[in-house]
Amino acid sequence: MSKLSGTRRYLALFFPWLPAERFTRSAPKPPDLPLIFVEKQRGALRIASVDARAQALGLRVGMPLADARAQVGDLAIVPHDPILDHAWLDRLAQGCARYTPLVALDASDGLILDITGCSHLFDGEAGLIDDIDQRLTRLGMTLRHALGPTADAARALARYQTRPAPDEATAIRRLPVAALELDAEATTALVRAGLKTIGDLASRPMANLAARFGADAAMALRRLLGDAPSPLDPRVAPPPVATERRFAEPVASLPHATRILAELVGEAIAELAERGQGGRHFGATFFRSDGLARRIAVETGHATRDSGLVMRLFAERMDGLADPLDPGFGFDMIRLAVPRLEALGATQLKLEGGAARAVRQGAAMDELTDRLTTRLGRARVRALRPADTHIPEQAQLALPAIDAPPPMPWSAPEPGEPPLRPFYLFDPPQVIEVIAEVPDGPPHRFRWRRQAHAVRRYEGPERIAAEWWRRRDNGGLTRDYYRVEDDRGRRYWLFRHGLYDEKPDPRWYIHGVFA
C-alpha cells in the first residue's frame, strides 16, 4: 500500500451549482422554476449545467434540451456563459487568498488551496474550514470541501466521497474509480473487471494496471495515493515581498483603511531597502468581511523605494476607479504585495554643477509618467522608443511610457558628429521632380514645392533593400538615399523609390530636411 505524505496540506473546494448560484445572485428576481443552462453542442442545444432542483428531477449535463423539456414541462432556461462563471470563480479565489497565497482554480467549479503552515492562524484546520464555510454561505454558495495530503487527493475527496471515513487514507481507498477521472471507456472497463474502488486498484501491482488499462490510469492512481507529485498551479505566484494586517473588528472607514495601507507600504519599503531592491509593481488587496475581495495595483517606470510616491499612485488609482472601493460591512484584512522587484542602489551624482537639479528633474518626469499612467491607463500614455529596423519611417514605436525602453542595438555617435539622418521625417514622403545625369545616378537638380534647387554636393547612395516579405507589393522596392546640399547651403534627404530594373519609371521623394 502506498504511504501518503503528510508534509503538505491541501484544501479542495467544490461548488456543485456554481453557474446557477452565480446567476441567482446577480438576477433581479431569482427563478421559481428548475434552472438549466444550455449551449449549442454538436449542432443541438444541450444542457451545460443545472441547479439542484433540476438535478433532483433527473436532468443531467449533456442531455438535449428537447429531451429535458419532454421530461420536465416547466423550466427556466438560460444561455450558458462560461466567461461569467470563470470571472465569479476567480473572485471567489481572490477572496480565498486571505487564507493562503497559493490558490489554484480547479476546472470551472472548484478551488484548491495549499494551506500548509496557514491553519494555525485560524486555530487549526477545523477553524479555517469553518471560516471559509461561513463566508461562502453568506455569498449564497453551496460548498463541498475536503482536506488531503496531495492536491489530487483533496480534489477527489471533495468531489467523490459519499460517506465519512475514520481517516484520510481510508477515505481515499473507498473512493470510486471514477475519482481517477479517466475516460468513460476506461472507467467502465475497470468496473467490469471488478475494480470498483481506489483500494481495489491499490492492492494490485501497478505494472499490471498500466499494462491493461494504460499508463494514464497508473499515473492517476499514483498521484492520488501520493506516490507521484501532483503540483499546484496557483492563479497568482507568491510575491517575494508581502505584508498584511488582520483586524479583530472590521474597518469600515476608507480613510482608516488608507492609513493602514500607508503603514504596510512603509513596512514593504523597509524590507526592500534591506534587500537592496526597489519595487516596480505594488498590489493592495482589501478583504471584506462578507468574503469578497478587491485588488488595486499600481506600477512605476523605475524601481522605487519612495513610499510617498507609491501612496500618491494609490490615491490616483482610487480616485479614478469607475467602481469605487466599497468597504461594505468593513475590511477584516488588508494585504500589500510587491511581486516585481529590481535592484536599486544609491545614486552617484556627477561633480559638475547642475547634476542634482538634473536628477530631480528626471525624477519629477518619471513621477508624472507614473501618475498619468495610473490615472489614464498604460495604453494611453506612450513614448517614442527606437525600433531595430532599417526602414526609416519604422525606426520608432509608440510604446507604453511606463515600460523600460528597449536596449539600443547600435552604438551612440561620436561627439560633434553630424547626424546621418534628419531628426524629423515627412510622413508620408513628399514627391519631387529630379533631373539626374544618369538614370540610376545621384540627383543633379530637383523641384520641390514649385521651387527649383541645384545640387551643389551630395553623399550617397545609401541603399536600403526592401523587407523580403513586402517585395511582392509596391512597398517592396529598393530605396537609394542621398544627403544633398543645394546652392543655398540647405541640406535635404532624398531617395529614389525603386531601381530601373525593378520598375520602368521610379519616382523620387524628399523624406526630411536637415536643420
Phi, psi and omega in degrees: 000143180285145177260125181282135178284135180253017184283334180233158180230134181235146177237121178258135177243129182237125180251093188294336183239038187302310181301317182294318182286329173295316180294316181298323181294325185263347183285142177301323179223118180300141181292144179271349184258163172305137189252129175229152178243133186237152173212160182278122179226129178051041174080006180221153176283125180230161180286127177259334179197156180223166171260181185297322181294318180294321179293323179297335178272004176095007178279139185228156176297136182096348180289137175299145181299324180298319178293322180296319179293325178291327181280320180233119186293308185257118181223148168265115186249126184230138174298137179289133181233086182295336180293314178294323178298317179295320179297320179293318177297322179294324176295320176296320178296320178297321177293326180286351177294349175294338183267326181197146176285348183262088180237126181241143173285136181242104185056218182254005186214027181202166176225152173231128182245131170272104185258019179302123178076009183252337190293336181295338178290345182237026180062039175105173183296323180297319179294321179296314180296320179297321179295316178298315183299317181295315183294317182288328176296321178295334177277000179083021184259134170275131189231136166239135185222159178201148175260152178199161179282346175226161179296320180293321179294314179299319180296314181296320179294320181293329187260335189235350180288131183245344179215151183293158179223156182293334180206171185293322181298317178294319180299320180293319180294333181278351182297146175289159181295344175298339179295341176287342178055047172278178177290163186300323181295316180293320179297317179297321179295321178297315181295318179295333178278003179086008180259089188262339183233166177297325177298321177300319180289320184294336181277355179259153176299135183296325181296320179295321179298316180294321182293324185269322187244001176102157181293331180297320179295317179295318180293319178299320178293317180297320178292322180293324180275352180090009179275348176226147183294144173235080187296149178261138179250090184296146178295332177225127179293143179300130181287150179292333179230127179207147176213153186209165174228131172250143186240136175293324176241134182301144178266111183262354181263123180295318175301321178296317178297324179293321177295321177294321177299320178298322177295319179295321177299317178299319178295318179294321179297320178298319178293322177297321179297320178296328181275352184068033183231168174230160181263144174250340183219128180234128181234127178250129177246125180255113182265120180274157182291343179274004176102346179274163181219153179227127180251134177234128185233148174227158177220161181235157180285336179224156177301139184218152169234028181267101182296326178298317178298315182299317180291326176295323178293320177298321178297318177300315181297314182295322180293332184264006182291130175292326175249098187302152178294120185245117179291342184061236176274007175120155175268132175255001176196141174229131181234138174244129179236145176238087186281342184237117182240155173216155177297140181215104179261188179285151179270127179262116179275146176282162184281334183292155183296149178087359182295316180297320179295321179295321178296317179296320180295320178296320178295321179296321179293319178298318180294321178300316178299316180298316183290319178295319179296319179298319184279319188261338184105145185295331182286344184259353178241107187236158176225152179279128180237147179292144178243145182276083178209152179266357176280118189304314185287351178254012185279006176218149179230145175269102183247161177307127186294336184283342178282146178295138180296144179292155178296141181281125184277015180223160182278153179287148179291158177292149179302133180083353180286130181292152181292142178279341179224154178296153177288331181235138181247151172283134180230105002278169175301148185263136182289138176228162175258130187233141170246122180242153181292321176230156186307313182263017183269182181286161180289142176258318174217154175212154179242126180223128181054045176066017179237133181274143179228130175264129181279120180270320176211160181212162171230133179141184008273152167258106186271128177242113181284157179287150172294136191299328183282355180248007185290347181277341181249183185292340179282352185262053180243153178289144176243136172248113182263144176228136168265115186238154175235129182273183185289353176257006177086007179272141187248140185226160177242107184248156173210150173261125183268094180108147173265164183291339175273357176261326177209152188291328186221076181295146183261159178252149181221155168255125186258340180185170180234132176280138181292000000 
